[in-house]
């Protein structure tokens, strides 16, 4: 993945983060570190005072003064986290755009190479945990673009400045962020990570499959046998996420995530993703496999979902889809993970197209967009075919010049307009 918008990095996950924007109110000016002004969401005291007073909570958690001093010496809050929390991409895009951005040709090429390189690991994980390779590949691809961004300084930063800012100045979920800040301190105390080496997204999620500190502490697995679990180890990350899906998502061995279906003659009211029925019972109501033939797993319990209405792709979703959704409380996210994993392993696109949707740009076309944007003075950060933060920003700037909604989506209209402009 190339960034929060394309990959899922930085999205609210583990059911813990609110999807609503946070308001930065007037009068929320505080002094960070007692020196430079810093805008916090809601801070009753300067950051330096908060750090000093928070030591008592760290001690109560068993954090030594030596560890606390090591982490907080020179620490400044990352105030950009507040704006990032307001920009949750799953709720700002059409579903087809969301999927196109994340299941790009670049990501599929990268994913297929990662699947081949880690085939034996994925086989061993399936034997040990029962989690299918497609699900793990989908999570890995969504969360870090198969490891491409784990230590990328354009996307990953030390997590303590982010967690400290949220624990100090985020008004509605301060207790949650304080706990995660303490969890991160506990990781340092256990010797599992160093403050400067704990890199992650704006929300503090780290490594290949983006563990929050709580997940690292409680569900981490030392699968590579080096003595401690680490989200920066591919083996540990995929094993820990397998354990997460089972423990937190009730993942069921031997069950697919779902099926694309058609609903011709089926009452639309059933497609609400709420009613559980067996696949055989859905078939009795007229639900059919989108590709034809007969359903496998007739006894599996599933829900029927039509995310954009019955004219678009519809799905029967098993418990394993909801296991993926436990990783991030977004139906769009879970669908992207499942579909990405399928596509990486050779599966095709959905049988039914999205109404009003369009195909994703090819790798060559994305590179052309990047070249043309660069020629008109808009920096995309390179011409690699990967739509990252800088490319999306450049696209948005160009869209403003076009007089259209600056959503940063590099689609066919943007490509055509760039060709015309040139």
N, C-alpha and C positions, 0 to 999 in steps of 0.2 A: 504494500500500500504506500501511497505517497503522502498522505496527510490525513487529518481528522475527517475531512469531508469525504475522501474516497475510501477510507479504510474502516472507519469505525473507531479509530483512536480518539480518545477524548470524549467519547459519548458516555452518557450516564449508564452505569452498568451495575450488575449485582443487585438490582432493585433498590439501590441506595440513594441515587441522585434524582432530584426533581427535574422534570422536563420543562418547567416554566422558567422564564427568565427572572433574574434577580434584579431588583431596582436599586440603583446606586442613588441614595437619597442626598438631598442637600444637607450640608452640615456634617457630612461624614468624612471630614478632613482630619487626618491624624498624622503624627510624626513617626515615620518608620525609622527605627533605630535611634530615635531621639534627634535626628538631624534633618534629612530631606523630607519634604511633604509627601504623603502617600494617601491616595484615595482608597479607603476601605469601604466595604459594604455597610458595616455597622460596627464601629470599634469604640469602646468606651475609654480606651487608654492608648497611649503611644505603643508602637510595636515593641520597643525595647522594654517597656514596663511589663507588657504581656509576657514576654519571654522570661523575665525574671520571676514573675508570679506563677507561671506555668510549671516551673521547676518542682513545686510541691506535688502537682499531679503526676509528674514523671517519677518522682521518688515513690509515691504511693503505688505506682505500677511496677516498681522494682528497678527502675532505670537509675544507674549510678550517676553521681555528679560528674565523673570523668567522661562518661559517654554523652551526657547532656551538654557539657561544655564543648566537647569535640564537635558536636553537631551544630550548636548555636553560635559558636565563635564566628563573628562576621556575617551571620545569617541575615538576609534581607528578604522581605516578602515579595513574591512575584505577583504584582497587582493585575497582570493581564488575565489572571484566571477568572475574574468576575465577568468580563465580556465574553470569554470563551464559553462559560457556563450557559450564556443566553443563546448561543448559536448551535443548538443541537440539530444536526442535519436531517435526521430521519423525519422531522416534522416540518421541513421547509422545502421539500422537493416532491415532484411527482414520483411515484414508485418506479416507473420505467427509467427516469433519470437516475434515481438512487441506485438501481441495479446496474445500469450502464456504466456509471462511474466506478463501481467497485468490481464489476466482472468485465474488466477491460481486456483487450488482447495482451497488453503488457503483463497484466496480472496473471492471465492464464499461462503465458509462456513461462513466467517466473515460477508459478505454482507447479507446472508439470515437471520442471527441472528439479524442484524441491521434493516432489513426490518420488521421483526416480532415485534421487540421492538418498532419501530416507525410507526406502521401501522396506528394508528389513526392520527398522525401528517401528514403523507403522504396523507391521505384521505382529511384532512382539507386543505392542501396546494393545492391539485387538485381542490377542490371546490372554493377556493379563487382566484387561479391564472390560473387554467386550464392546468398546466404542469403535465404531467404524471409521476407517481412514478418511472417508469423504467429509465427515463432520469435523474431524481434527484438522484436516487441510483447510476446510472452510473457515474455521476459527482462526487458524494461523494466518491465513491470507487476509482476512478482514482486519485482524488486530495489528499486524506488523508487516504486511506484504511479504510473508514467508521469511521474516527476519531481516529484510532489506533496511528497515527503519529502526531497528533496535537501538543502535547507537548513533543514528543520524542526527547531528547537532541542529539541523533545520527543523526537526520534529520532536526530538527527545531532549529533555533538560533535567538537571538535578531535581528530584522530587521534593526535597525538604523546603525550598522556597515556596513551592506551590501549596504543599500541605500546610505550611505555617501560615500562609496568607489566608487560606480557607478556614483554618482553625481559629485564627485571630479575628477575621473580619467578615465571615459569611454568616448572616444573622439567623437564618431559619434552620440550618442543619449544623450548627456549630458543634453540638455534642458528637455527631457522626465524624466530623472532620478532626475534632480533638482526639477521638479514639484512633482514627487512622494515623494521625501524627504520632501518637504513642506507639502504635503497632510498628511504624517505621523505625522509631527509636529502639524498640525491642529487637528488630532484625539486626541493627548495628550491634547491639549488646550481645547477641548470640554469636556474632562473628560471621554471619551469613552475607553481609554486605557492608560496603564502605560508603559513607555519605556522598562522597564525590562520584562514586561509581553507580549509585542508584539513580539511573536515568529513566524517565518515563514521560507520559503525557501530562497535559495541564492538570489533570485530576489525580495524578500520582500513580497511575497504572503502569506497570513495568514489564519489560521483557517481551518475549516472542508472542505470548498470548495475553499480555497485559493484565497481570495480577495486581490487584490492590494489596496493600500491606497485610490486611487481615487474611486474604486468601493465601498469601505467601506463608504466613505463620501457621495457619490451621489446616491447609490442604496441600501445601507444598510436598513434593516427592523427590527424594534423592535418587532419581532413576539412572543417572550416569555413574553413581557409585563413588563420587569424589568426597563424600562426607557431609554434605549439606545440600538442601534444595535450593535451586536458583532459577528464576524465570528467564535468565539470560542463557541458560543451557537448553538447547532444543529438546533433548530427551526429558529433562526435568519439567520443562514448560508443558509439553504435550501430555506427560503423565499426570501432572498436577491438574491440568484442565480436564483430563479424563475423569479423575477423581471428583472434580467439581461437578461435572455433568451428572455423575452418579449420585453423589451425596446431596447436592443442592437442586438438581433438576430431575431426579428419579429416572435417569436414562435406563432404557431396557435393552439388554443384550439381544441381538438378532432381529431388531425391528428397524425398518427404514423410517426416515423422518416424515414421509408422506408421499402423496401421488398427485400429479396434475390430473384434473378430471374435467368433464363437460357436464352441464346441468340442463340440457335441453328437456323441457317439459317438467322440470323440478321447480317447486315453489321457491321463489327467492328468499322467503323468510327463513329457510333452513340454513342459509349460507352466512350465519352470524358468528361462526367459530365458538359457539357455546355448547351446543348439544353434542353429547357423546353417543355414538352408535357404533356397532360393529361395521366393518367395511361391507360385509354381506348385507346388512340392513340398509346401508346407504345405497347399495346396488338395487335393492328392491324398490327404493324410492325413485330410481331412474338415473342415479349418478353413474357415469361411465368413465373408464380410463380415457384420457385425452388422446392417447396414441392408438386406441382400439384394443381389442382383445379382452381378456378377463383379468380381474384383480387377483394379485397375489395377497397373501395374508388376510383371508376373508374374516378371520376371527379377531383381528386386531381392532381395538377401539380407536375411533378417530372423530375429529370435528370437521365440518365443512366450512370453507372460507372462500369468499369472493372479494378480494381486496379492492378491486376497482369496479365491482359490479359483475353481473353474469355474462357481459359481453367480452370480458377479459379473461385472463387465466384464473382458474378456480382450483382449489386444492382440498384434498382430504389430509388432515394433519394428525399424526400420531403423537403419543407422549414424547417421543424423541425430538419433535419440533419444539415442544414446550421446554424440553431440557435445554436446548440451545437458547431459547428465549430467556431462560433463567440467567444467562450470562449477560443479557442486556434486555430490559423490558420493552422491546420494540418488535412488533410483528415484522416490520420491514427488514430490520436487522437480521432476525432469525431466518427469513426467507432468503436474504442475500447470502448468508453463511451456507445454508443448505444447497442453494443453487450453485454457488461458487465451487463448493466441494464436488458436486456432481460434474460440473463442466471441466474441472481440472482432471478428473479421472476419465474424461472422454465422453461424458453425456452431452446431449444436445440442448439447444435453447428450448424455451417453452413452446408447446405446440400452438397455443392460441396467442396471438399478438395482443399487446396492450392498446386499447383505443387511444388514438392521438399520439401514440408513442413513435419512436424512430429507432433505427439501429444505432448501436454504438459506433463511434469512429474506429477505424482500423488503426493499428500501430503507426503505419505510414501516414495516415491522415492526421493523427495527433501530432506527430513530428512536424508535419507541414504547418499545422496551426501554430506550433511553437516557433518555427522558423519565421513565419510571416509576422507574428506578434513582435518578435525580436527586431525584425527589419524596421518596424514603425516605432521603435523605441520603447517597447514594453518588455521588461525582463521576465523571462519564464524560468530562469535558473538552469537553462540547458535545453537541448533538443534530444530527449531520451524516450519520448513517447509515454512518459509517466505523468499523469495529471496531478501535480502536487500543489502546495499552497501558492507558490509563485506563479504557476501557470494559471491557476484559477483566479488569482488576483489580476493578472494581466488580461484574462478573458473578461472579467467584470469591468475593468476600465474600458476596454474596447466596446463592450455592450453599452456602457453609458454614452460613449460617443455615437453609437448607433441609435440611441434613444429608446432602448428596450430595457426590460428588467435585468439588472446586473446580478444574475444568479451564479455567474462563474462557470456555467455549464458549457463545455466545449462540444457543441453539437453541430449538425449539418448546416444550420443557418449561420452560425459563427464562421465556419469554414468557407461557406459561399460568400459571405460578406467580406472576409479577408481577401479572397481571390479577386473580388470585384474592386476592392479598395486598391489592391496592388496594380 
